[in-house]
Amino acid sequence: MYDLPITNHAVLPVMTIEYAHLVMREHLDCPATICPVKAQAKRRLIEAGKLVPADVPHLGY
């Protein structure tokens, strides 16, 4: 955002779905395997059913 580097990657005590979406946008260049807050946001979105990882098998029927 504003071409400034992201400097805070700390995990939050509570993450809403809306904030998880914001984190995923702001930490676009961060790998979720390295960035703790992006990993937390990804888990939150998966738990809420808002994100289905590609490595999870999909049942098309």
N, CA, C and O atoms as a GROMACS GRO file, in nm:
protein
  244
    1MET      N    1   0.084  -0.117   0.000
    1MET     CA    2   0.000   0.000   0.000
    1MET      C    3   0.089   0.123   0.000
    1MET      O    4   0.180   0.133   0.082
    2TYR      N    5   0.066   0.215  -0.087
    2TYR     CA    6   0.145   0.336  -0.102
    2TYR      C    7   0.292   0.307  -0.131
    2TYR      O    8   0.378   0.390  -0.105
    3ASP      N    9   0.320   0.189  -0.184
    3ASP     CA   10   0.455   0.146  -0.219
    3ASP      C   11   0.551   0.145  -0.100
    3ASP      O   12   0.673   0.151  -0.119
    4LEU      N   13   0.498   0.136   0.020
    4LEU     CA   14   0.582   0.123   0.140
    4LEU      C   15   0.593  -0.024   0.174
    4LEU      O   16   0.496  -0.099   0.161
    5PRO      N   17   0.711  -0.067   0.218
    5PRO     CA   18   0.726  -0.208   0.254
    5PRO      C   19   0.646  -0.243   0.380
    5PRO      O   20   0.634  -0.162   0.471
    6ILE      N   21   0.593  -0.363   0.383
    6ILE     CA   22   0.522  -0.412   0.500
    6ILE      C   23   0.625  -0.441   0.608
    6ILE      O   24   0.723  -0.511   0.583
    7THR      N   25   0.603  -0.387   0.726
    7THR     CA   26   0.702  -0.406   0.833
    7THR      C   27   0.649  -0.488   0.950
    7THR      O   28   0.727  -0.538   1.030
    8ASN      N   29   0.516  -0.501   0.962
    8ASN     CA   30   0.461  -0.574   1.075
    8ASN      C   31   0.404  -0.707   1.028
    8ASN      O   32   0.307  -0.710   0.951
    9HIS      N   33   0.463  -0.816   1.073
    9HIS     CA   34   0.419  -0.949   1.035
    9HIS      C   35   0.374  -1.029   1.157
    9HIS      O   36   0.363  -1.152   1.150
   10ALA      N   37   0.348  -0.960   1.269
   10ALA     CA   38   0.312  -1.027   1.394
   10ALA      C   39   0.169  -1.081   1.390
   10ALA      O   40   0.080  -1.021   1.330
   11VAL      N   41   0.149  -1.196   1.454
   11VAL     CA   42   0.018  -1.257   1.465
   11VAL      C   43  -0.071  -1.172   1.555
   11VAL      O   44  -0.023  -1.112   1.652
   12LEU      N   45  -0.199  -1.165   1.524
   12LEU     CA   46  -0.295  -1.087   1.601
   12LEU      C   47  -0.373  -1.177   1.698
   12LEU      O   48  -0.393  -1.295   1.669
   13PRO      N   49  -0.416  -1.123   1.812
   13PRO     CA   50  -0.493  -1.205   1.906
   13PRO      C   51  -0.628  -1.248   1.849
   13PRO      O   52  -0.674  -1.359   1.874
   14VAL      N   53  -0.692  -1.158   1.773
   14VAL     CA   54  -0.822  -1.187   1.710
   14VAL      C   55  -0.817  -1.133   1.568
   14VAL      O   56  -0.772  -1.021   1.545
   15MET      N   57  -0.865  -1.214   1.472
   15MET     CA   58  -0.868  -1.169   1.334
   15MET      C   59  -1.007  -1.191   1.277
   15MET      O   60  -1.057  -1.303   1.274
   16THR      N   61  -1.068  -1.082   1.231
   16THR     CA   62  -1.198  -1.093   1.167
   16THR      C   63  -1.179  -1.138   1.022
   16THR      O   64  -1.068  -1.132   0.968
   17ILE      N   65  -1.286  -1.183   0.962
   17ILE     CA   66  -1.279  -1.224   0.821
   17ILE      C   67  -1.244  -1.104   0.734
   17ILE      O   68  -1.165  -1.117   0.640
   18GLU      N   69  -1.301  -0.989   0.763
   18GLU     CA   70  -1.273  -0.868   0.684
   18GLU      C   71  -1.126  -0.830   0.693
   18GLU      O   72  -1.064  -0.795   0.593
   19TYR      N   73  -1.070  -0.839   0.815
   19TYR     CA   74  -0.928  -0.805   0.831
   19TYR      C   75  -0.839  -0.910   0.766
   19TYR      O   76  -0.732  -0.877   0.714
   20ALA      N   77  -0.882  -1.034   0.767
   20ALA     CA   78  -0.805  -1.140   0.700
   20ALA      C   79  -0.795  -1.112   0.551
   20ALA      O   80  -0.690  -1.132   0.490
   21HIS      N   81  -0.904  -1.065   0.491
   21HIS     CA   82  -0.901  -1.027   0.349
   21HIS      C   83  -0.802  -0.913   0.326
   21HIS      O   84  -0.727  -0.914   0.229
   22LEU      N   85  -0.803  -0.814   0.416
   22LEU     CA   86  -0.711  -0.701   0.405
   22LEU      C   87  -0.566  -0.747   0.416
   22LEU      O   88  -0.480  -0.703   0.339
   23VAL      N   89  -0.538  -0.835   0.511
   23VAL     CA   90  -0.402  -0.888   0.528
   23VAL      C   91  -0.356  -0.960   0.402
   23VAL      O   92  -0.243  -0.944   0.358
   24MET      N   93  -0.444  -1.041   0.345
   24MET     CA   94  -0.408  -1.115   0.224
   24MET      C   95  -0.374  -1.020   0.110
   24MET      O   96  -0.285  -1.049   0.029
   25ARG      N   97  -0.443  -0.906   0.102
   25ARG     CA   98  -0.412  -0.807  -0.002
   25ARG      C   99  -0.282  -0.733   0.028
   25ARG      O  100  -0.198  -0.715  -0.060
   26GLU      N  101  -0.266  -0.690   0.153
   26GLU     CA  102  -0.148  -0.610   0.189
   26GLU      C  103  -0.020  -0.693   0.190
   26GLU      O  104   0.088  -0.640   0.161
   27HIS      N  105  -0.029  -0.819   0.222
   27HIS     CA  106   0.089  -0.907   0.229
   27HIS      C  107   0.097  -0.996   0.106
   27HIS      O  108   0.140  -1.111   0.115
   28LEU      N  109   0.056  -0.943  -0.007
   28LEU     CA  110   0.051  -1.018  -0.132
   28LEU      C  111   0.186  -1.080  -0.167
   28LEU      O  112   0.191  -1.193  -0.215
   29ASP      N  113   0.294  -1.008  -0.144
   29ASP     CA  114   0.427  -1.057  -0.180
   29ASP      C  115   0.490  -1.146  -0.073
   29ASP      O  116   0.595  -1.206  -0.096
   30CYS      N  117   0.428  -1.156   0.044
   30CYS     CA  118   0.482  -1.239   0.152
   30CYS      C  119   0.439  -1.384   0.132
   30CYS      O  120   0.321  -1.410   0.108
   31PRO      N  121   0.531  -1.479   0.141
   31PRO     CA  122   0.490  -1.620   0.139
   31PRO      C  123   0.422  -1.655   0.272
   31PRO      O  124   0.472  -1.619   0.379
   32ALA      N  125   0.310  -1.724   0.267
   32ALA     CA  126   0.237  -1.762   0.389
   32ALA      C  127   0.319  -1.858   0.476
   32ALA      O  128   0.294  -1.870   0.595
   33THR      N  129   0.416  -1.924   0.416
   33THR     CA  130   0.501  -2.016   0.493
   33THR      C  131   0.601  -1.940   0.579
   33THR      O  132   0.658  -1.998   0.672
   34ILE      N  133   0.624  -1.812   0.550
   34ILE     CA  134   0.722  -1.732   0.623
   34ILE      C  135   0.657  -1.620   0.704
   34ILE      O  136   0.705  -1.587   0.812
   35CYS      N  137   0.548  -1.563   0.654
   35CYS     CA  138   0.482  -1.449   0.717
   35CYS      C  139   0.373  -1.498   0.814
   35CYS      O  140   0.271  -1.552   0.770
   36PRO      N  141   0.393  -1.480   0.945
   36PRO     CA  142   0.297  -1.533   1.043
   36PRO      C  143   0.156  -1.475   1.030
   36PRO      O  144   0.058  -1.547   1.045
   37VAL      N  145   0.145  -1.345   1.002
   37VAL     CA  146   0.012  -1.285   0.995
   37VAL      C  147  -0.061  -1.329   0.868
   37VAL      O  148  -0.183  -1.344   0.869
   38LYS      N  149   0.012  -1.350   0.759
   38LYS     CA  150  -0.053  -1.399   0.637
   38LYS      C  151  -0.098  -1.544   0.656
   38LYS      O  152  -0.205  -1.583   0.609
   39ALA      N  153  -0.018  -1.623   0.725
   39ALA     CA  154  -0.057  -1.761   0.754
   39ALA      C  155  -0.181  -1.763   0.842
   39ALA      O  156  -0.271  -1.844   0.822
   40GLN      N  157  -0.188  -1.672   0.941
   40GLN     CA  158  -0.305  -1.662   1.027
   40GLN      C  159  -0.428  -1.622   0.945
   40GLN      O  160  -0.536  -1.678   0.963
   41ALA      N  161  -0.412  -1.525   0.856
   41ALA     CA  162  -0.523  -1.480   0.773
   41ALA      C  163  -0.571  -1.593   0.682
   41ALA      O  164  -0.692  -1.612   0.663
   42LYS      N  165  -0.479  -1.667   0.626
   42LYS     CA  166  -0.515  -1.779   0.538
   42LYS      C  167  -0.594  -1.885   0.616
   42LYS      O  168  -0.696  -1.934   0.569
   43ARG      N  169  -0.545  -1.920   0.736
   43ARG     CA  170  -0.617  -2.016   0.820
   43ARG      C  171  -0.757  -1.967   0.855
   43ARG      O  172  -0.852  -2.045   0.854
   44ARG      N  173  -0.769  -1.838   0.886
   44ARG     CA  174  -0.898  -1.779   0.923
   44ARG      C  175  -0.996  -1.788   0.806
   44ARG      O  176  -1.113  -1.821   0.825
   45LEU      N  177  -0.949  -1.759   0.686
   45LEU     CA  178  -1.036  -1.765   0.569
   45LEU      C  179  -1.074  -1.908   0.533
   45LEU      O  180  -1.185  -1.934   0.488
   46ILE      N  181  -0.982  -2.001   0.554
   46ILE     CA  182  -1.013  -2.143   0.530
   46ILE      C  183  -1.117  -2.191   0.631
   46ILE      O  184  -1.213  -2.259   0.594
   47GLU      N  185  -1.098  -2.155   0.758
   47GLU     CA  186  -1.194  -2.194   0.862
   47GLU      C  187  -1.334  -2.139   0.835
   47GLU      O  188  -1.434  -2.205   0.862
   48ALA      N  189  -1.339  -2.016   0.780
   48ALA     CA  190  -1.467  -1.952   0.752
   48ALA      C  191  -1.529  -2.001   0.621
   48ALA      O  192  -1.642  -1.964   0.589
   49GLY      N  193  -1.456  -2.083   0.546
   49GLY     CA  194  -1.507  -2.133   0.418
   49GLY      C  195  -1.498  -2.030   0.307
   49GLY      O  196  -1.563  -2.045   0.203
   50LYS      N  197  -1.418  -1.926   0.327
   50LYS     CA  198  -1.402  -1.821   0.226
   50LYS      C  199  -1.287  -1.849   0.131
   50LYS      O  200  -1.275  -1.784   0.027
   51LEU      N  201  -1.203  -1.946   0.166
   51LEU     CA  202  -1.088  -1.982   0.084
   51LEU      C  203  -1.073  -2.132   0.085
   51LEU      O  204  -1.073  -2.196   0.191
   52VAL      N  205  -1.060  -2.188  -0.033
   52VAL     CA  206  -1.037  -2.332  -0.046
   52VAL      C  207  -0.902  -2.349  -0.112
   52VAL      O  208  -0.886  -2.317  -0.230
   53PRO      N  209  -0.802  -2.399  -0.037
   53PRO     CA  210  -0.668  -2.415  -0.095
   53PRO      C  211  -0.670  -2.514  -0.212
   53PRO      O  212  -0.750  -2.608  -0.213
   54ALA      N  213  -0.585  -2.492  -0.307
   54ALA     CA  214  -0.580  -2.578  -0.426
   54ALA      C  215  -0.533  -2.718  -0.392
   54ALA      O  216  -0.561  -2.811  -0.468
   55ASP      N  217  -0.461  -2.735  -0.280
   55ASP     CA  218  -0.412  -2.868  -0.248
   55ASP      C  219  -0.516  -2.955  -0.178
   55ASP      O  220  -0.489  -3.071  -0.147
   56VAL      N  221  -0.636  -2.900  -0.154
   56VAL     CA  222  -0.746  -2.977  -0.097
   56VAL      C  223  -0.828  -3.036  -0.212
   56VAL      O  224  -0.868  -2.961  -0.301
   57PRO      N  225  -0.854  -3.166  -0.213
   57PRO     CA  226  -0.933  -3.224  -0.321
   57PRO      C  227  -1.074  -3.165  -0.327
   57PRO      O  228  -1.139  -3.144  -0.224
   58HIS      N  229  -1.118  -3.139  -0.446
   58HIS     CA  230  -1.251  -3.084  -0.468
   58HIS      C  231  -1.343  -3.193  -0.518
   58HIS      O  232  -1.307  -3.269  -0.608
   59LEU      N  233  -1.461  -3.201  -0.461
   59LEU     CA  234  -1.560  -3.295  -0.508
   59LEU      C  235  -1.659  -3.218  -0.597
   59LEU      O  236  -1.732  -3.131  -0.550
   60GLY      N  237  -1.658  -3.250  -0.722
   60GLY     CA  238  -1.741  -3.178  -0.816
   60GLY      C  239  -1.882  -3.232  -0.830
   60GLY      O  240  -1.953  -3.195  -0.923
   61TYR      N  241  -1.923  -3.319  -0.740
   61TYR     CA  242  -2.059  -3.374  -0.749
   61TYR      C  243  -2.121  -3.382  -0.613
   61TYR      O  244  -2.236  -3.426  -0.600
   0.00000   0.00000   0.00000
